């Protein structure tokens, strides 16, 4: 969770004799990471950009950072307590609140203020909001946003006079629609929690307010709501159901303490009365659906030394914990610790307390000591060793390893020609771009080409990663370790041959017999260009990417992709027999042969025929050219290959070699319509 906070705002609550740079460096060593700080002329202050971890939502606020700074710098934070003025009978306006879903709304606080003046915010308030990236709307809305950043608790204001029958109901949606602030309409299912009046929903609980009761310049009376809503529900509704992410949902989904609601309400009322006038016009509404008890943790003194390897005196431990807001009672053997309300979500066990002690004490003070025991040997599995071998071979061949996300979006589905039924859908995706688990590697690899092709004329990539094959609605998906090898080139044939060559090179280096690696032309998915793809028998597939997929990805240059099942490749390696070949005693007889041959003929068929005719004298064969340009007869293609013959008992004569070449020429002519090129 990233937030922006002006440095002087924090200093309003704690005295700090340091620069923004010193503050950022010191605080980053203990907890929140302050990525950078930038001077803002509007407020004449440094604005800190802070990354707060999800478990420490209490620090995603000015007050929270002041508390943290108190422990780090040793200065006591001064957090004021506010009170709400007493209600006068003549000022009272009717308001009724019902919470029909107590399990989803642990606390609902609110109050009516009448006689306010809605106007432009004072300059200090407007500029401070603008500095942290929030637009100024009017003084009432700006105050709710200001307090949200200050206390880390969302607040919402409604035009009291637009609330039907002056009744507020927290209930589930009845499949109704709502126009939210900003004008967008949402159709809500019955799992959405709403804030409603007697007629309709006026807000989506914990996410966004409705346009019906929007605060405008005509507003004279307001109802202020500060609630606490179920974190899991807010996360689900904002991401999966409505796809509506807001500042409020970012806070609520991380689990706020219900205690914070009333503290925040008092601060909001104080600011509204000060900046917008008006008087309190209702009793304070406080509906509690939680037990207001403080969590406690008991920890042995010795656990600190056992865990950290350093003996921190008990008085120092107590000082650290007190500075962090904990209450501490020391006995002979134990520390009995009471957790403050704002830490109740992330402090569970005694080890959590040890971590708190360690980070404030200073990790740099903990000595590095080698373990007084034998370092255990980790036996890497054969499958992982095999994957490492693949990486080493392909990296050595000049290919760059990719690391892409296993989660994909609709764009990747389109370019791989998969549907949502073909993949696993993620229940709580962090965004629409990561809504599914991929079942192939081609789509993410193709995206990498599109994003990088402007940086180099030719790119060669590979990746070893898992894909996820759905089984049924209840079982976990099948995970398959998969290899993708890919190259691009302005000439499609060159891209294809480079990938094919890389597959053959890899197989050779892994010790797989050449005869076991067979490429069989086949029509694959529309991801591949029709007529330019093949099955790699038993292990995978290879082909040029179709123009449709290239266009969807935004790639401008032809791309060839091979996708290989690593387990099948491993089995192929294990089935290969290593044979010793003595150093040749006699010279090899090498011939370069070139033919015009039928277009439909594949190289493996030619290779098999040549190998059979050569018999015991066969040593090796290598295809080095395929030509389809000018001068080739219609329906034919030109091929050229090296043929190496060898006899272990004598030097082969030209006549013996010529006889075999003649037989090869006749065989290829009869079976494949081959014509020897001069």
Buried (B, 14 or more C-beta within 10 A) or exposed (E): BEBBBBBBBBBEBBEBEBEBEEBBEBBBEBBBBBEEBEEBEEBEBBBBBBEBBEBBBBBBBBBBBBBBBBBBBEBEBEEEEEEBEEBEEEBBBEBEBEBEBBEBBBBBBBBBBBEBBBEEBEEEBBBBBBBBEBEBBBBBBBBBBBBBBBBBBBBBBBBBBBBEEBBBBBBBBEEBEBBBBEEEEBEBEEEBBBBBBEEBBBBBBBBBBBBBBBBEEEBBBBBBBBBBBBBEBBBBBBBBBBEBBBBBBBBBBBBBBBBBBBBBBBBBBBBBBEBBBBBBBBEBBBBBBEEEEEBEBEBEBEBBEEBBEEEBEEEEBBBBBEBBBBEBEBEEEBBEBBBBBBBBBBBEEBEBBBBBBBBBBEEEEEEEEEEEEEEEEEEEEEEEEBBEBBBEBBEEBEBBEBEBBBBBBEBBBBBBBBEEEBBBEBEEBEEEBBBBBBBBBBBBBBBBBBEBBEEEEEBBBBBBBBBBBBEEEEEEBEEBBBBBBBBBBEEBBBBBBBBBEBBBBBBEBBEBBEEBBBBEEBEBBEBBBEEBBBBBBBBBBBBBBBEBBBEBBBBEBBBBBBBBBBBBBBEBBEEBEEEEEEEEEEEEBEBEBBBBBBEEBEBBBBBEBBBEBBEEBBBBBEEEEBBEEEEBEEEBBBBBBEBBBBBEEEEBEEEBBEEBBEBBBEBBBEBBBBBBBE
